[in-house]
Amino acid sequence: LANIVIITLLFTLPLLNSCSSQPETPPEKSSVSSQKKFYLGLIPEQDLFSQKERYTPLARYLSEKAGLDIEIKILSRYGNIIDNFISGQLDAAFFGSFTGALAISKLGVEPLARPLWQDNTSTYYGMVFVRKDSSIKSGQDMKGKRFAFVDKA
């Protein structure tokens, strides 16, 4: 019987304490760690560890400036960035040229920033490879041909 009383007291004392009429302490100022996470998506590169290391200082800086808990989310596939945006698993992202075009046309995404070179230009270069013995010598020659992309997006 004594054991039952002790066990009962162990379970009921915390409940009684929470029902006391002590004045409620005001909530502390919200800190970055107590807020909902803000997910920033990245298209995967070859070296994911190096990529995470490069973007972590940016996430820290943005967390401090915006007062948000920003977490870098490196996706497993190139095309997953669009799917993650549609499903609400990302709040922002760094898009590549192809996924950026898809995000603009499919989701109405508006680019907020773009990289600039030191000479204030912002360009993108892409390459198209064809077999050496191919008849394709210009962009016009590709009309009607099959084209392979890096990943299904």
N, CA and C atoms as a LAMMPS dump frame, in Angstrom:
ITEM: TIMESTEP
0
ITEM: NUMBER OF ATOMS
459
ITEM: BOX BOUNDS ff ff ff
-5.0000000000000000e+02 5.0000000000000000e+02
-5.0000000000000000e+02 5.0000000000000000e+02
-5.0000000000000000e+02 5.0000000000000000e+02
ITEM: ATOMS id mol type element x y z
1 1 1 N 0.83 -1.201 0
2 1 2 C 0 0 0
3 1 3 C 0.874 1.266 0
4 2 1 N 1.96 1.245 0.758
5 2 2 C 2.861 2.404 0.811
6 2 3 C 3.466 2.674 -0.56
7 3 1 N 3.793 1.61 -1.285
8 3 2 C 4.358 1.777 -2.634
9 3 3 C 3.354 2.428 -3.58
10 4 1 N 2.097 2.047 -3.452
11 4 2 C 1.058 2.626 -4.31
12 4 3 C 0.894 4.107 -4.011
13 5 1 N 0.939 4.48 -2.732
14 5 2 C 0.818 5.891 -2.345
15 5 3 C 1.997 6.686 -2.899
16 6 1 N 3.201 6.152 -2.793
17 6 2 C 4.397 6.853 -3.295
18 6 3 C 4.32 7.021 -4.808
19 7 1 N 3.947 5.969 -5.504
20 7 2 C 3.834 6.042 -6.967
21 7 3 C 2.763 7.048 -7.362
22 8 1 N 1.632 7.033 -6.657
23 8 2 C 0.551 7.985 -6.941
24 8 3 C 1.024 9.412 -6.728
25 9 1 N 1.753 9.655 -5.637
26 9 2 C 2.274 11.003 -5.369
27 9 3 C 3.27 11.443 -6.443
28 10 1 N 4.104 10.518 -6.897
29 10 2 C 5.084 10.856 -7.933
30 10 3 C 4.398 11.334 -9.215
31 11 1 N 3.268 10.738 -9.526
32 11 2 C 2.555 11.129 -10.738
33 11 3 C 1.657 12.343 -10.548
34 12 1 N 1.125 12.549 -9.36
35 12 2 C 0.179 13.652 -9.156
36 12 3 C 0.833 14.957 -8.741
37 13 1 N 1.983 14.923 -8.078
38 13 2 C 2.635 16.171 -7.657
39 13 3 C 2.952 17.096 -8.835
40 14 1 N 3.514 16.589 -9.925
41 14 2 C 3.744 17.502 -11.057
42 14 3 C 2.45 18.111 -11.592
43 15 1 N 1.37 17.344 -11.56
44 15 2 C 0.086 17.876 -12.028
45 15 3 C -0.418 18.979 -11.109
46 16 1 N -0.29 18.762 -9.8
47 16 2 C -0.726 19.78 -8.842
48 16 3 C 0.098 21.051 -8.984
49 17 1 N 1.374 20.895 -9.211
50 17 2 C 2.252 22.047 -9.372
51 17 3 C 1.858 22.86 -10.605
52 18 1 N 1.484 22.178 -11.667
53 18 2 C 1.112 22.905 -12.883
54 18 3 C -0.233 23.6 -12.742
55 19 1 N -1.048 23.181 -11.79
56 19 2 C -2.349 23.819 -11.562
57 19 3 C -2.274 24.963 -10.562
58 20 1 N -1.117 25.256 -10.027
59 20 2 C -1.003 26.312 -9.016
60 20 3 C -1.284 27.671 -9.631
61 21 1 N -1.569 28.646 -8.774
62 21 2 C -1.943 29.974 -9.26
63 21 3 C -0.762 30.942 -9.246
64 22 1 N 0.415 30.459 -9.582
65 22 2 C 1.572 31.338 -9.662
66 22 3 C 1.415 32.245 -10.871
67 23 1 N 1.905 33.483 -10.769
68 23 2 C 1.791 34.365 -11.924
69 23 3 C 2.592 33.807 -13.096
70 24 1 N 2.003 33.959 -14.247
71 24 2 C 2.654 33.448 -15.446
72 24 3 C 3.821 34.352 -15.806
73 25 1 N 4.949 33.742 -16.103
74 25 2 C 6.105 34.544 -16.5
75 25 3 C 5.955 34.907 -17.969
76 26 1 N 6.314 36.133 -18.317
77 26 2 C 6.179 36.521 -19.716
78 26 3 C 7.108 35.689 -20.589
79 27 1 N 6.674 35.386 -21.799
80 27 2 C 7.526 34.587 -22.673
81 27 3 C 8.787 35.371 -23.02
82 28 1 N 9.882 34.634 -23.127
83 28 2 C 11.137 35.279 -23.502
84 28 3 C 11.059 35.719 -24.95
85 29 1 N 11.908 36.68 -25.278
86 29 2 C 11.969 37.101 -26.674
87 29 3 C 12.284 35.884 -27.517
88 30 1 N 11.601 35.777 -28.627
89 30 2 C 11.824 34.597 -29.452
90 30 3 C 13.234 34.633 -30.015
91 31 1 N 13.851 33.492 -29.962
92 31 2 C 15.19 33.382 -30.52
93 31 3 C 15.105 32.604 -31.813
94 32 1 N 16.164 32.653 -32.574
95 32 2 C 16.197 31.957 -33.854
96 32 3 C 15.927 30.471 -33.668
97 33 1 N 16.472 29.868 -32.613
98 33 2 C 16.332 28.429 -32.432
99 33 3 C 14.909 28.004 -32.08
100 34 1 N 14.081 28.912 -31.561
101 34 2 C 12.73 28.526 -31.17
102 34 3 C 11.712 28.729 -32.291
103 35 1 N 12.137 29.256 -33.401
104 35 2 C 11.217 29.508 -34.5
105 35 3 C 11.166 28.321 -35.454
106 36 1 N 10.133 28.329 -36.281
107 36 2 C 9.987 27.326 -37.322
108 36 3 C 11.163 27.454 -38.287
109 37 1 N 11.621 26.346 -38.775
110 37 2 C 12.748 26.372 -39.71
111 37 3 C 12.321 26.956 -41.051
112 38 1 N 13.244 27.638 -41.679
113 38 2 C 13.08 28.198 -43.016
114 38 3 C 14.049 27.42 -43.895
115 39 1 N 13.524 26.655 -44.845
116 39 2 C 14.362 25.764 -45.64
117 39 3 C 14.792 26.423 -46.946
118 40 1 N 16.108 26.414 -47.164
119 40 2 C 16.728 26.975 -48.359
120 40 3 C 17.282 25.819 -49.175
121 41 1 N 16.706 25.585 -50.351
122 41 2 C 17.068 24.428 -51.159
123 41 3 C 18.223 24.674 -52.103
124 42 1 N 19.025 23.631 -52.276
125 42 2 C 20.15 23.666 -53.202
126 42 3 C 20.089 22.458 -54.118
127 43 1 N 20.409 22.676 -55.383
128 43 2 C 20.548 21.581 -56.333
129 43 3 C 21.855 20.871 -55.993
130 44 1 N 21.877 19.54 -55.977
131 44 2 C 23.095 18.839 -55.564
132 44 3 C 24.244 19.027 -56.55
133 45 1 N 25.437 19.127 -55.987
134 45 2 C 26.666 19.166 -56.776
135 45 3 C 27.394 17.847 -56.551
136 46 1 N 28.555 17.689 -57.185
137 46 2 C 29.298 16.439 -57.019
138 46 3 C 29.754 16.225 -55.586
139 47 1 N 30.287 17.248 -54.945
140 47 2 C 30.797 17.128 -53.582
141 47 3 C 29.822 17.806 -52.618
142 48 1 N 28.903 17.027 -52.075
143 48 2 C 27.863 17.571 -51.2
144 48 3 C 28.43 18.162 -49.913
145 49 1 N 29.5 17.566 -49.397
146 49 2 C 30.103 18.067 -48.155
147 49 3 C 30.692 19.456 -48.365
148 50 1 N 31.4 19.63 -49.466
149 50 2 C 31.984 20.936 -49.79
150 50 3 C 30.883 21.956 -50.055
151 51 1 N 29.831 21.529 -50.725
152 51 2 C 28.706 22.419 -51.016
153 51 3 C 28.058 22.898 -49.716
154 52 1 N 27.81 21.991 -48.799
155 52 2 C 27.211 22.347 -47.507
156 52 3 C 28.125 23.32 -46.756
157 53 1 N 29.419 23.056 -46.797
158 53 2 C 30.4 23.908 -46.122
159 53 3 C 30.398 25.322 -46.717
160 54 1 N 30.269 25.422 -48.039
161 54 2 C 30.265 26.733 -48.704
162 54 3 C 29.017 27.543 -48.382
163 55 1 N 27.869 26.889 -48.244
164 55 2 C 26.613 27.612 -48.038
165 55 3 C 26.258 27.835 -46.566
166 56 1 N 26.904 27.135 -45.655
167 56 2 C 26.6 27.291 -44.23
168 56 3 C 26.824 28.717 -43.727
169 57 1 N 27.936 29.391 -44.086
170 57 2 C 28.095 30.783 -43.629
171 57 3 C 26.973 31.702 -44.131
172 58 1 N 26.499 31.476 -45.346
173 58 2 C 25.393 32.277 -45.876
174 58 3 C 24.126 32.029 -45.059
175 59 1 N 23.853 30.777 -44.745
176 59 2 C 22.663 30.451 -43.944
177 59 3 C 22.752 31.107 -42.571
178 60 1 N 23.938 31.081 -41.967
179 60 2 C 24.132 31.726 -40.663
180 60 3 C 23.894 33.232 -40.763
181 61 1 N 24.47 33.847 -41.781
182 61 2 C 24.325 35.293 -41.984
183 61 3 C 22.852 35.666 -42.171
184 62 1 N 22.162 34.93 -43.054
185 62 2 C 20.745 35.212 -43.306
186 62 3 C 19.896 34.956 -42.06
187 63 1 N 20.245 33.945 -41.29
188 63 2 C 19.523 33.657 -40.043
189 63 3 C 19.608 34.836 -39.092
190 64 1 N 20.816 35.384 -38.949
191 64 2 C 21.008 36.527 -38.049
192 64 3 C 20.281 37.769 -38.552
193 65 1 N 20.407 38.054 -39.84
194 65 2 C 19.81 39.269 -40.404
195 65 3 C 18.287 39.206 -40.455
196 66 1 N 17.749 38.035 -40.778
197 66 2 C 16.297 37.901 -40.935
198 66 3 C 15.61 37.44 -39.652
199 67 1 N 16.383 36.98 -38.684
200 67 2 C 15.786 36.473 -37.454
201 67 3 C 15.059 35.158 -37.657
202 68 1 N 15.515 34.371 -38.624
203 68 2 C 14.899 33.081 -38.928
204 68 3 C 15.899 31.963 -38.689
205 69 1 N 15.396 30.771 -38.463
206 69 2 C 16.254 29.598 -38.338
207 69 3 C 16.359 28.975 -39.73
208 70 1 N 17.348 29.408 -40.488
209 70 2 C 17.493 28.962 -41.875
210 70 3 C 18.329 27.694 -41.92
211 71 1 N 17.789 26.692 -42.591
212 71 2 C 18.498 25.424 -42.744
213 71 3 C 18.695 25.137 -44.225
214 72 1 N 19.926 24.778 -44.569
215 72 2 C 20.258 24.401 -45.943
216 72 3 C 19.746 22.987 -46.182
217 73 1 N 19.062 22.798 -47.294
218 73 2 C 18.569 21.467 -47.655
219 73 3 C 19.092 21.151 -49.053
220 74 1 N 20.09 20.258 -49.112
221 74 2 C 20.632 19.838 -50.403
222 74 3 C 19.791 18.666 -50.881
223 75 1 N 19.218 18.821 -52.048
224 75 2 C 18.294 17.806 -52.563
225 75 3 C 19.051 16.639 -53.189
226 76 1 N 18.406 15.512 -53.287
227 76 2 C 19.064 14.308 -53.792
228 76 3 C 19.179 14.292 -55.314
229 77 1 N 18.287 14.996 -55.989
230 77 2 C 18.299 15.031 -57.453
231 77 3 C 18.048 16.449 -57.942
232 78 1 N 18.53 16.734 -59.123
233 78 2 C 18.393 18.044 -59.749
234 78 3 C 16.932 18.489 -59.83
235 79 1 N 16.057 17.606 -60.306
236 79 2 C 14.655 17.956 -60.509
237 79 3 C 13.821 18.029 -59.248
238 80 1 N 14.338 17.529 -58.132
239 80 2 C 13.571 17.531 -56.878
240 80 3 C 13.285 18.927 -56.347
241 81 1 N 14.024 19.905 -56.799
242 81 2 C 13.848 21.256 -56.267
243 81 3 C 12.446 21.781 -56.599
244 82 1 N 11.947 21.477 -57.778
245 82 2 C 10.596 21.898 -58.178
246 82 3 C 9.556 21.156 -57.338
247 83 1 N 9.719 19.83 -57.213
248 83 2 C 8.776 19.029 -56.421
249 83 3 C 8.718 19.504 -54.969
250 84 1 N 9.886 19.819 -54.388
251 84 2 C 9.937 20.291 -52.999
252 84 3 C 9.265 21.647 -52.846
253 85 1 N 9.373 22.483 -53.852
254 85 2 C 8.702 23.783 -53.811
255 85 3 C 7.19 23.593 -53.877
256 86 1 N 6.733 22.734 -54.774
257 86 2 C 5.295 22.485 -54.934
258 86 3 C 4.693 21.932 -53.64
259 87 1 N 5.412 21.016 -52.983
260 87 2 C 4.881 20.383 -51.768
261 87 3 C 5.086 21.224 -50.512
262 88 1 N 5.713 22.389 -50.643
263 88 2 C 5.895 23.275 -49.498
264 88 3 C 7.042 22.889 -48.582
265 89 1 N 7.933 22.02 -49.044
266 89 2 C 9.068 21.605 -48.227
267 89 3 C 10.246 22.572 -48.316
268 90 1 N 10.169 23.546 -49.219
269 90 2 C 11.2 24.578 -49.349
270 90 3 C 10.544 25.944 -49.272
271 91 1 N 11.256 26.881 -48.652
272 91 2 C 10.786 28.262 -48.577
273 91 3 C 11.499 29.147 -49.587
274 92 1 N 12.69 28.755 -49.982
275 92 2 C 13.495 29.493 -50.956
276 92 3 C 14.486 28.503 -51.557
277 93 1 N 15.117 28.894 -52.665
278 93 2 C 16.061 27.975 -53.303
279 93 3 C 17.005 28.722 -54.228
280 94 1 N 18.128 28.085 -54.466
281 94 2 C 19.037 28.513 -55.518
282 94 3 C 18.745 27.596 -56.698
283 95 1 N 18.2 28.154 -57.758
284 95 2 C 17.857 27.37 -58.932
285 95 3 C 18.983 27.43 -59.957
286 96 1 N 19.077 26.382 -60.751
287 96 2 C 19.922 26.411 -61.932
288 96 3 C 19.131 27.072 -63.045
289 97 1 N 19.729 27.193 -64.21
290 97 2 C 19.023 27.875 -65.301
291 97 3 C 17.766 27.118 -65.724
292 98 1 N 17.855 25.807 -65.856
293 98 2 C 16.711 25.021 -66.3
294 98 3 C 15.625 24.964 -65.228
295 99 1 N 16.016 24.658 -63.987
296 99 2 C 15.018 24.587 -62.92
297 99 3 C 14.446 25.968 -62.613
298 100 1 N 15.251 26.998 -62.796
299 100 2 C 14.756 28.365 -62.609
300 100 3 C 13.674 28.693 -63.618
301 101 1 N 13.917 28.328 -64.875
302 101 2 C 12.915 28.563 -65.92
303 101 3 C 11.638 27.779 -65.622
304 102 1 N 11.786 26.538 -65.153
305 102 2 C 10.611 25.734 -64.792
306 102 3 C 9.852 26.356 -63.624
307 103 1 N 10.583 26.815 -62.613
308 103 2 C 9.943 27.413 -61.435
309 103 3 C 9.19 28.682 -61.806
310 104 1 N 9.751 29.465 -62.707
311 104 2 C 9.081 30.697 -63.144
312 104 3 C 7.815 30.355 -63.923
313 105 1 N 7.918 29.414 -64.871
314 105 2 C 6.754 29.106 -65.71
315 105 3 C 5.693 28.277 -64.984
316 106 1 N 6.094 27.309 -64.161
317 106 2 C 5.123 26.434 -63.494
318 106 3 C 4.574 27.009 -62.192
319 107 1 N 5.435 27.716 -61.446
320 107 2 C 5.053 28.136 -60.098
321 107 3 C 4.896 29.643 -59.941
322 108 1 N 5.271 30.393 -60.963
323 108 2 C 5.203 31.844 -60.854
324 108 3 C 6.248 32.422 -59.913
325 109 1 N 7.338 31.703 -59.705
326 109 2 C 8.413 32.154 -58.822
327 109 3 C 9.059 33.411 -59.398
328 110 1 N 9.373 34.353 -58.529
329 110 2 C 10.071 35.567 -58.95
330 110 3 C 11.489 35.54 -58.406
331 111 1 N 12.479 35.614 -59.274
332 111 2 C 13.868 35.655 -58.792
333 111 3 C 14.108 36.917 -57.963
334 112 1 N 14.756 36.753 -56.819
335 112 2 C 15.06 37.887 -55.945
336 112 3 C 16.489 38.371 -56.118
337 113 1 N 17.365 37.488 -56.528
338 113 2 C 18.777 37.853 -56.66
339 113 3 C 19.41 36.981 -57.731
340 114 1 N 20.523 37.438 -58.231
341 114 2 C 21.298 36.654 -59.183
342 114 3 C 22.774 36.963 -58.945
343 115 1 N 23.629 36.038 -59.295
344 115 2 C 25.055 36.284 -59.064
345 115 3 C 25.601 37.309 -60.054
346 116 1 N 26.518 38.107 -59.572
347 116 2 C 27.201 39.087 -60.422
348 116 3 C 28.695 38.82 -60.383
349 117 1 N 29.327 38.95 -61.534
350 117 2 C 30.779 38.882 -61.592
351 117 3 C 31.327 40.228 -61.13
352 118 1 N 32.622 40.305 -60.951
353 118 2 C 33.234 41.545 -60.472
354 118 3 C 33.039 42.706 -61.445
355 119 1 N 32.827 42.401 -62.722
356 119 2 C 32.604 43.48 -63.703
357 119 3 C 31.118 43.833 -63.846
358 120 1 N 30.295 43.411 -62.876
359 120 2 C 28.848 43.678 -62.833
360 120 3 C 28.048 43.002 -63.941
361 121 1 N 28.58 41.971 -64.548
362 121 2 C 27.807 41.21 -65.526
363 121 3 C 27.244 39.969 -64.842
364 122 1 N 26.149 39.499 -65.366
365 122 2 C 25.53 38.282 -64.856
366 122 3 C 25.184 37.429 -66.063
367 123 1 N 25.994 36.451 -66.303
368 123 2 C 25.798 35.62 -67.49
369 123 3 C 25.792 34.151 -67.108
370 124 1 N 25.307 33.372 -68.024
371 124 2 C 25.311 31.929 -67.845
372 124 3 C 25.774 31.312 -69.151
373 125 1 N 26.664 30.362 -69.037
374 125 2 C 27.148 29.661 -70.215
375 125 3 C 26.753 28.203 -70.119
376 126 1 N 26.211 27.701 -71.196
377 126 2 C 25.885 26.29 -71.27
378 126 3 C 26.626 25.679 -72.445
379 127 1 N 26.791 24.384 -72.407
380 127 2 C 27.479 23.694 -73.497
381 127 3 C 26.608 22.57 -74.008
382 128 1 N 26.657 22.381 -75.296
383 128 2 C 25.963 21.276 -75.937
384 128 3 C 27.034 20.411 -76.581
385 129 1 N 27.017 19.137 -76.249
386 129 2 C 27.991 18.212 -76.814
387 129 3 C 27.299 17.316 -77.831
388 130 1 N 27.951 17.12 -78.943
389 130 2 C 27.47 16.181 -79.958
390 130 3 C 28.641 15.272 -80.326
391 131 1 N 28.304 14.149 -80.904
392 131 2 C 29.375 13.25 -81.343
393 131 3 C 30.188 13.922 -82.436
394 132 1 N 31.443 13.565 -82.5
395 132 2 C 32.354 14.177 -83.47
396 132 3 C 31.865 13.96 -84.907
397 133 1 N 31.284 12.809 -85.169
398 133 2 C 30.828 12.502 -86.528
399 133 3 C 29.401 12.986 -86.803
400 134 1 N 28.836 13.798 -85.908
401 134 2 C 27.47 14.301 -86.062
402 134 3 C 27.398 15.372 -87.146
403 135 1 N 26.223 15.486 -87.749
404 135 2 C 25.997 16.549 -88.743
405 135 3 C 25.62 17.871 -88.068
406 136 1 N 25.457 17.853 -86.771
407 136 2 C 25.074 19.07 -86.036
408 136 3 C 26.304 19.945 -85.833
409 137 1 N 26.244 21.14 -86.412
410 137 2 C 27.351 22.098 -86.294
411 137 3 C 26.888 23.43 -85.7
412 138 1 N 25.558 23.622 -85.575
413 138 2 C 25.024 24.874 -85.026
414 138 3 C 23.727 24.571 -84.273
415 139 1 N 23.231 25.568 -83.582
416 139 2 C 21.971 25.418 -82.87
417 139 3 C 20.826 25.1 -83.819
418 140 1 N 20.832 25.701 -84.982
419 140 2 C 19.78 25.475 -85.979
420 140 3 C 19.754 24.013 -86.432
421 141 1 N 20.927 23.375 -86.47
422 141 2 C 21.006 21.971 -86.885
423 141 3 C 20.345 21.025 -85.877
424 142 1 N 20.087 21.499 -84.68
425 142 2 C 19.478 20.645 -83.645
426 142 3 C 17.962 20.565 -83.765
427 143 1 N 17.379 21.393 -84.601
428 143 2 C 15.921 21.417 -84.735
429 143 3 C 15.404 20.028 -85.119
430 144 1 N 14.436 19.549 -84.301
431 144 2 C 13.829 18.247 -84.55
432 144 3 C 14.623 17.068 -84.005
433 145 1 N 15.746 17.33 -83.388
434 145 2 C 16.578 16.251 -82.843
435 145 3 C 16.2 15.968 -81.39
436 146 1 N 16.577 14.797 -80.902
437 146 2 C 16.363 14.456 -79.494
438 146 3 C 17.476 15.078 -78.668
439 147 1 N 17.109 15.491 -77.452
440 147 2 C 18.05 16.202 -76.594
441 147 3 C 18.008 15.59 -75.202
442 148 1 N 19.151 15.321 -74.614
443 148 2 C 19.212 14.756 -73.261
444 148 3 C 19.62 15.84 -72.274
445 149 1 N 18.904 15.9 -71.126
446 149 2 C 19.236 16.847 -70.064
447 149 3 C 19.863 16.085 -68.898
448 150 1 N 20.374 16.819 -67.925
449 150 2 C 21.076 16.206 -66.799
450 150 3 C 20.179 15.321 -65.945
451 151 1 N 18.94 15.69 -65.766
452 151 2 C 18.049 14.935 -64.899
453 151 3 C 16.618 15.268 -65.28
454 152 1 N 15.739 14.316 -65.079
455 152 2 C 14.32 14.57 -65.323
456 152 3 C 13.848 15.609 -64.306
457 153 1 N 13.357 16.723 -64.788
458 153 2 C 12.952 17.793 -63.861
459 153 3 C 11.479 18.07 -63.967
